[in-house]
Amino acid sequence: MMKRPVGILSLAALLAASLAGTPALAQDGACGPLANHYGPYDYRKDRGPTLDVVERRHFPLEVEMLRPYRTESPGTNIAYTLHTFPNHHRALVAMAKLAEKEKRDPPRDARYTVDCYFERALRFRPDDTVARLLYTQHLVAKAKLDEARVQLEETTRLAGENPFTHYNIGLVYLDMKDYDKALQQAQRAMALGFPRTDLKDALSSAGKWREPAAAASASAPASAASAP
């Protein structure tokens, strides 16, 4: 389902009612409360013993590969991981893959749909751009392009001066064949010093690459000066 590993996704929306792009399910509580007897914890920051225990007991490699672990199904263990760490990036990917593999949503032994698990992640931590990009990829894979654009616009707003995030946004726009937006993000990432050229190369292959205006204007006088 996750079509392209997007930079930060080499391991592998919804917002609360007060934020833009909030669908009805976030308002009516269809995706359940976040309060839990154990957590919720932020996957990006709470990376100590608690995360180690949860991953060892409920999200080892076997579960991430969607295999049964001990006597429990993958859905049981991935769901437990996401109830404890709602924005656990690899577990979000695994849940989406499990739904695809089983051809059912929610997956077996999962309490919520895949969309709900992403909604919960973003309700818990709206500023998590990795979770938001993962959700966007899921939406693109499901051909929900209008919803994907909402998420990309919010991710762009949150990206600030982070070149890595702008680059990843550009890759998703590329998957959507929105070449103008992909170009904008590629140029933004380059201006911020991001060294990888995969996005630029892909745009060039599609005949959609253009040098930034400043670079193009700077090269014009040099060309004129070299003319006989």
GUTOR-476153 format. One record per atom (N, C-alpha, C, O): residue in three letters; z, y, x. Coordinates in steps of 0.2 Angstrom, whole numbers, plus 5000, padded with zeros to 4 digits. Example, Ala and Ser with C-alpha at 12.3 -4.5 7.8 and 13.67 -1.06 7.14 Angstrom:
! GUTOR-476153
ALA503949725066;ALA503949785062;ALA503949845066;ALA504249835071;SER503549895064;SER503649955068;SER503950005064;SER504050065067;
//
This chain:
! GUTOR-476153
MET500049945004;MET500050005000;MET500050065004;MET499650115003;MET500450065010;MET500450125014;MET499850115019;MET499850085023;LYS499350155017;LYS498650145020;LYS498650165027;LYS498250125031;ARG498950215030;ARG498850235036;ARG499550255039;ARG499950285036;PRO499750225045;PRO500350245048;PRO500350315050;PRO499950335054;VAL500750355048;VAL500750425049;VAL501250445054;VAL501850455053;GLY501050455061;GLY501450475066;GLY502150445066;GLY502350395068;ILE502650485062;ILE503350465062;ILE503350405058;ILE503950375058;LEU502850385055;LEU502950315051;LEU502750255055;LEU502550205053;SER502750265062;SER502550215066;SER502950155065;SER502750095066;LEU503550165063;LEU503950105060;LEU503750085054;LEU503950025052;ALA503650085053;ALA503350065047;ALA502750105046;ALA502450095041;ALA503650664964;ALA504250674968;ALA504550724964;ALA504650764960;LEU504750684969;LEU505050704964;LEU505750734966;LEU506050714972;LEU505950794963;LEU506450824965;LEU506950834960;LEU506850814954;ALA507550854961;ALA508050874956;ALA507750924951;ALA507350964953;ALA508050934945;ALA507850984940;ALA507751054943;ALA507351094940;SER508151074947;SER508151144950;SER507551154955;SER507451214957;LEU507151104957;LEU506651114962;LEU505951104958;LEU505951074953;ALA505451134962;ALA504851124959;ALA504551054959;ALA504751014963;GLY504151044955;GLY503850974954;GLY504250924952;GLY504150864953;THR504750934947;THR505150884945;THR504950854938;THR504850894934;PRO504850794938;PRO504550764932;PRO505150744927;PRO505750754929;ALA504950724922;ALA505450714916;ALA506050654919;ALA506550664917;LEU505850604922;LEU506250554924;LEU506850574928;LEU507350554928;ALA506750634932;ALA507250654936;ALA507750694932;ALA508350704934;GLN507550724926;GLN507950764922;GLN508350724917;GLN508950734916;ASP508050664915;ASP508450624910;ASP508850574913;ASP509150534909;GLY508850564919;GLY509250514923;GLY509050444922;GLY509450394923;ALA508350434921;ALA508050374921;ALA508150334927;ALA508150274927;CYS508250364933;CYS508250334939;CYS509050324942;CYS509150304947;GLY509450334937;GLY510150324939;GLY510550364943;GLY510250404947;PRO511250364943;PRO511650404947;PRO511550384955;PRO511450324956;LEU511750434959;LEU511750414966;LEU512450394969;LEU512550364974;ALA512950414965;ALA513650394967;ALA513650314967;ALA513350274963;ASN514050294972;ASN514050224974;ASN514650204977;ASN515050244980;HIS514950144976;HIS515550124979;HIS515550124987;HIS516050124990;TYR514950124989;TYR514850124997;TYR514250174998;TYR513650154998;GLY514450235000;GLY513950285001;GLY513850334995;GLY514350334991;PRO513350374994;PRO512750364998;PRO512750405005;PRO513150455005;TYR512350375009;TYR512350405016;TYR511650425018;TYR511150405015;ASP511650475022;ASP510950505024;ASP510650465030;ASP510950465035;TYR510150425029;TYR509850385034;TYR509650425041;TYR509750395046;ARG509550495040;ARG509350525046;ARG509950545050;ARG509850555056;LYS510550555047;LYS511150575051;LYS511650525052;LYS512050525057;ASP511750485047;ASP512350435047;ASP512150375050;ASP512050325047;ARG512050375057;ARG511750315060;ARG512250285065;ARG512050255070;GLY512850275062;GLY513350245066;GLY513450175063;GLY513050135062;PRO514150155063;PRO514250085062;PRO514050065055;PRO513950005053;THR514150115050;THR513950095043;THR513250075042;THR513050025039;LEU512750115045;LEU512050095045;LEU511950025049;LEU511549985046;ASP512350015054;ASP512249955058;ASP512449895053;ASP512149835053;VAL513049895050;VAL513249845046;VAL512749835040;VAL512649775039;VAL512549885037;VAL512049875031;VAL511449845033;VAL511149795030;GLU511149865039;GLU510549835041;GLU510649765044;GLU510149725043;ARG511149745047;ARG511249675049;ARG511349635043;ARG511149575043;ARG511749655038;ARG511849605032;ARG511349605027;ARG511249555024;HIS510949665026;HIS510549675021;HIS509749695022;HIS509349685018;PHE509649715029;PHE509049735030;PHE508849715037;PHE508549755041;PRO508949655039;PRO508649625045;PRO507849615045;PRO507549635040;LEU507649595050;LEU506849595051;LEU506549545045;LEU506049555042;GLU506949495043;GLU506749445038;GLU506649485032;GLU506149475028;VAL507049525030;VAL507049565024;VAL506449615024;VAL506049625019;GLU506449655030;GLU505949695030;GLU505249665030;GLU504749695028;MET505149605032;MET504549565032;MET504449535025;MET504049495024;LEU504949545020;LEU504949525013;LEU505049455012;LEU504749415008;ARG505449425017;ARG505649355016;ARG506349345013;ARG506749395014;PRO506449295010;PRO507149285008;PRO507649275014;PRO507449255019;TYR508249305013;TYR508749305018;TYR509349275016;TYR509649295011;ARG509649225019;ARG510149185017;ARG509949155010;ARG509449125009;THR510349175005;THR510249144998;THR509949204993;THR509949194987;GLU509849264996;GLU509649314992;GLU508949334993;GLU508649324998;SER508649364988;SER507949384987;SER507849444991;SER508349484992;PRO507249464994;PRO507049524997;PRO507249584992;PRO507549634995;GLY507149584986;GLY507249634981;GLY508049654981;GLY508249714981;THR508449604981;THR509149614981;THR509349654987;THR509749694987;ASN509149634993;ASN509349664999;ASN509049735000;ASN509449775003;ILE508449734999;ILE508149804999;ILE508449854995;ILE508649914997;ALA508649834989;ALA508949874984;ALA509649894986;ALA509849954985;TYR510049844989;TYR510649864991;TYR510649914997;TYR511049964997;THR510149905001;THR510049955007;THR509950025004;THR510150075006;LEU509450034999;LEU509350094996;LEU509850124992;LEU509850184990;HIS510250084989;HIS510850114985;HIS511350144990;HIS511750184988;THR511350114996;THR511850145001;THR511550195005;THR511950245006;PHE510950195007;PHE510550245010;PHE509950255006;PHE509450235008;PRO509950305001;PRO509450314997;PRO508750335000;PRO508250324998;ASN508850365006;ASN508250395010;ASN508150355016;ASN507850375021;HIS508250285016;HIS508150245021;HIS507350235022;HIS507150195017;HIS507050255027;HIS506350265027;HIS505950195027;HIS505550185023;ARG506250145031;ARG505950085031;ARG506050045025;ARG505650005023;ALA506650055022;ALA506750015016;ALA506350045010;ALA506150005006;LEU506150105010;LEU505750135005;LEU505050105006;LEU504750085001;VAL504850095012;VAL504150065013;VAL504149995011;VAL503749965008;ALA504749955013;ALA504749885011;ALA504749875003;ALA504449825001;MET505149925000;MET505149914992;MET504449924989;MET504249884985;ALA504049974992;ALA503449984989;ALA502949924991;ALA502549904987;LYS503049894997;LYS502649834999;LYS502849774994;LYS502449734993;LEU503449764993;LEU503749714989;LEU503449714982;LEU503149664979;ALA503349774979;ALA503049784972;ALA502349764972;ALA502049734968;GLU502049784978;GLU501349764978;GLU501249694979;GLU500749664976;LYS501649664983;LYS501549584985;LYS501749544978;LYS501349504977;GLU502249564974;GLU502449534968;GLU502049554962;GLU502049514957;LYS501649604963;LYS501249634957;LYS501749644951;LYS501549624946;ARG502249674953;ARG502749694947;ARG503149754950;ARG503349754955;ASP503349794945;ASP503749854947;ASP504149874941;ASP503949894935;PRO504849864941;PRO505149854948;PRO505049784950;PRO504849734947;PRO505149774957;PRO505149704960;PRO505649664957;PRO506149694955;ARG505649604958;ARG506149554956;ARG506849574960;ARG506849584966;ASP507349574956;ASP508049584958;ASP508149664960;ASP508649674963;ALA507649704959;ALA507749774960;ALA507949814954;ALA507649794949;ARG508349854954;ARG508649894948;ARG508049944945;ARG508049954939;TYR507749974950;TYR507250024948;TYR506550014950;TYR506449974954;THR506150054948;THR505450054950;THR505350084957;THR505850124959;VAL504850074960;VAL504650104966;VAL504750184966;VAL505050214970;ASP504350214961;ASP504450284960;ASP505150304959;ASP505350364962;CYS505550274956;CYS506250294955;CYS506650294962;CYS507050334963;TYR506450244966;TYR506850234973;TYR506650304977;TYR507050324980;PHE505950324976;PHE505750384980;PHE506050444977;PHE506350484980;GLU506150444970;GLU506450504967;GLU507150504969;GLU507450564970;ARG507550454969;ARG508250454971;ARG508250474979;ARG508750514980;ALA507850454983;ALA507850474990;ALA507750554990;ALA508150584994;LEU507350584986;LEU507150654987;LEU507750694983;LEU507850754984;ARG507950664978;ARG508550694974;ARG509150704979;ARG509550754979;PHE509250644983;PHE509850644987;PHE509750694993;PHE510150734995;ARG509150694996;ARG508950735002;ARG508250775001;ARG507750745004;PRO508250824997;PRO507550854996;PRO507250875002;PRO506550885002;ASP507550885007;ASP507250915014;ASP507050855018;ASP506850875024;ASP507050795016;ASP506850745020;ASP506050735020;ASP505750705015;THR505750765025;THR505050765025;THR504750695026;THR504150685024;VAL505050655029;VAL504750585031;VAL504750545024;VAL504250515022;ALA505350545020;ALA505350515014;ALA504850545009;ALA504550515005;ARG504750615009;ARG504250645005;ARG503550625007;ARG503150615002;LEU503350615013;LEU502750595015;LEU502650525013;LEU502050505011;LEU503150485014;LEU503050415012;LEU502950405004;LEU502450365002;TYR503250445001;TYR503150454993;TYR502450474992;TYR502050444987;THR502150524996;THR501550544995;THR501050494996;THR500550484992;GLN501150455001;GLN500650395003;GLN500650344997;GLN500150324995;HIS501250334994;HIS501250284989;HIS500850314983;HIS500550274979;LEU500950384981;LEU500550414976;LEU499850404977;LEU499450394972;VAL499650424983;VAL498850414985;VAL498650344984;VAL498050334981;ALA499050294986;ALA498850224985;ALA498750214978;ALA498350164976;LYS499150244973;LYS499150234966;LYS498650274963;LYS498550274957;ALA498250314967;ALA497750364964;ALA498050414960;ALA497750444955;LYS498750434961;LYS499050484957;LYS498950554962;LYS499450574965;LEU498350574962;LEU498250624967;LEU498550694965;LEU498750734970;ASP498550714959;ASP498850774957;ASP499650774959;ASP499850824962;GLU499950724958;GLU500650714960;GLU500750714968;GLU501250744970;ALA500250684971;ALA500250684978;ALA500250754981;ALA500550774986;ARG499750794978;ARG499650864980;ARG500350904979;ARG500450944984;VAL500650894974;VAL501350934973;VAL501750914979;VAL502150954981;GLN501850854981;GLN502250834986;GLN502050864993;GLN502450884997;LEU501350864994;LEU501150885000;LEU501250965001;LEU501450985006;GLU501150994995;GLU501351074995;GLU502051084997;GLU502251125001;GLU502551044994;GLU503251054996;GLU503351035003;GLU503751065006;THR503050975005;THR503150955012;THR502951015017;THR503251025022;THR502351045015;THR502151095020;THR502651155020;THR502751185025;ARG502951175014;ARG503451225014;ARG504051205018;ARG504251245022;LEU504251145018;LEU504851125022;LEU504651115029;LEU505151115033;ALA504051105031;ALA503851085038;ALA504051145043;ALA504151135049;GLY503951205041;GLY504151265045;GLY503751265051;GLY503151265051;GLU504051265057;GLU503651265063;GLU503651195067;GLU503551185073;ASN503751145063;ASN503751075065;ASN503051045066;ASN502751035061;PRO502751045072;PRO502051025072;PRO501950955070;PRO501350935068;PHE502450905072;PHE502350835070;PHE502250825062;PHE501850795060;THR502650865058;THR502550865051;THR501950885049;THR501650855044;HIS501650945051;HIS501050975049;HIS500450925051;HIS500050915047;TYR500550895057;TYR500050845059;TYR500050785054;TYR499450765051;ASN500650755052;ASN500650705047;ASN500350725040;ASN500050685037;ILE500550785038;ILE500250815032;ILE499450815032;ILE499150795027;GLY499250835038;GLY498550835038;GLY498150765038;GLY497650755035;LEU498550715041;LEU498250645040;LEU498250615033;LEU497850585031;VAL498750635029;VAL498750615022;VAL498150655018;VAL497850625014;TYR498150715020;TYR497550755016;TYR496850725018;TYR496450715014;LEU496850695025;LEU496250665027;LEU496150605023;LEU495550585021;ASP496650565021;ASP496550505017;ASP496350525010;ASP495950485007;MET496550585008;MET496350605001;MET495650635001;MET495350654996;LYS495350635007;LYS494650675008;LYS494650745006;LYS494150775004;ASP495250775007;ASP495350845006;ASP495250875013;ASP495750895016;TYR494650885015;TYR494550905022;TYR494750975024;TYR494950985030;ASP494651025019;ASP494951085021;ASP495651095022;ASP495851125027;LYS496051055018;LYS496751055019;LYS496951015025;LYS497351035029;ALA496550965027;ALA496750925033;ALA496550975039;ALA496950965044;LEU496051005039;LEU495851055044;LEU496351105045;LEU496551125051;GLN496651135040;GLN497151185040;GLN497751155044;GLN498051185048;GLN497951095042;GLN498551065045;GLN498451045052;GLN498851055056;ALA497851025054;ALA497651005061;ALA497751065065;ALA497951065070;GLN497451125063;GLN497451185067;GLN498151215067;GLN498351235073;ARG498551205062;ARG499251225062;ARG499651185067;ARG500051215071;ALA499551115067;ALA499851075072;ALA499651095079;ALA500151095084;MET499051105080;MET498851125087;MET499051185089;MET499251195095;ALA499151235085;ALA499351305087;ALA500151295089;ALA500351335093;LEU500451245086;LEU501151235087;LEU501251195093;LEU501851175095;GLY500751175096;GLY500751135103;GLY500751055102;GLY500951025107;PHE500551035096;PHE500550955095;PHE499950935099;PHE499450955099;PRO500050885104;PRO499550865108;PRO499050805106;PRO498550805108;ARG499250775101;ARG498750715099;ARG498150745095;ARG498150795092;THR497550715096;THR496950735094;THR496650685089;THR496050705087;ASP496950635086;ASP496750595082;ASP496450625075;ASP495850615073;LEU496850675073;LEU496650705067;LEU495950745068;LEU495550745064;LYS496050785073;LYS495450825075;LYS494850785076;LYS494250795074;ASP494950725079;ASP494350675081;ASP494050655074;ASP493450645073;ALA494550635069;ALA494250605063;ALA493850665059;ALA493350645056;LEU494150725059;LEU493750775056;LEU493150785059;LEU492650805056;SER493050785066;SER492450795069;SER491950735067;SER491350755066;SER492150675067;SER491750625065;SER491450635058;SER490950605057;ALA491850665054;ALA491650675047;ALA491250735046;ALA491050755041;GLY491150775052;GLY490750835052;GLY491150895049;GLY490850945046;LYS491850895049;LYS492250945045;LYS492650985050;LYS493051025048;TRP492650965057;TRP493051005061;TRP492751075063;TRP492151085063;ARG493151125063;ARG492951195065;ARG493551215069;ARG494151205068;GLU493351255075;GLU493851285079;GLU494151335075;GLU493951375071;PRO494851345077;PRO495251405074;PRO494851465075;PRO494551475080;ALA494951515070;ALA494551585071;ALA494751615077;ALA494251645080;ALA495351615080;ALA495451655086;ALA495151625092;ALA494851655096;ALA495151555092;ALA494751525098;ALA494051535097;ALA493651545103;ALA493751535091;ALA493051545091;ALA492851615093;ALA492351625096;SER493251665091;SER493051735092;SER493151745100;SER492851785103;ALA493651705103;ALA493751715110;ALA493151685114;ALA493051715120;SER492851635112;SER492351605115;SER491651645115;SER491251645119;ALA491651685109;ALA491051725108;ALA490851775114;ALA490351775116;PRO491351815116;PRO491251865122;PRO491051825128;PRO490651855132;ALA491351765129;ALA491151735135;ALA490451705135;ALA490151705140;SER490251685129;SER489551665129;SER489051725130;SER488551715133;ALA489251785127;ALA488851835127;ALA488751865135;ALA488251885137;ALA489351855138;ALA489351885145;ALA488951835150;ALA488751855155;SER488951775148;SER488551725152;SER487751725151;SER487351695154;ALA487551765145;ALA486851765143;ALA486551805148;ALA486751855151;PRO485851785150;PRO485451825155;PRO485351895152;PRO484951935156;
//
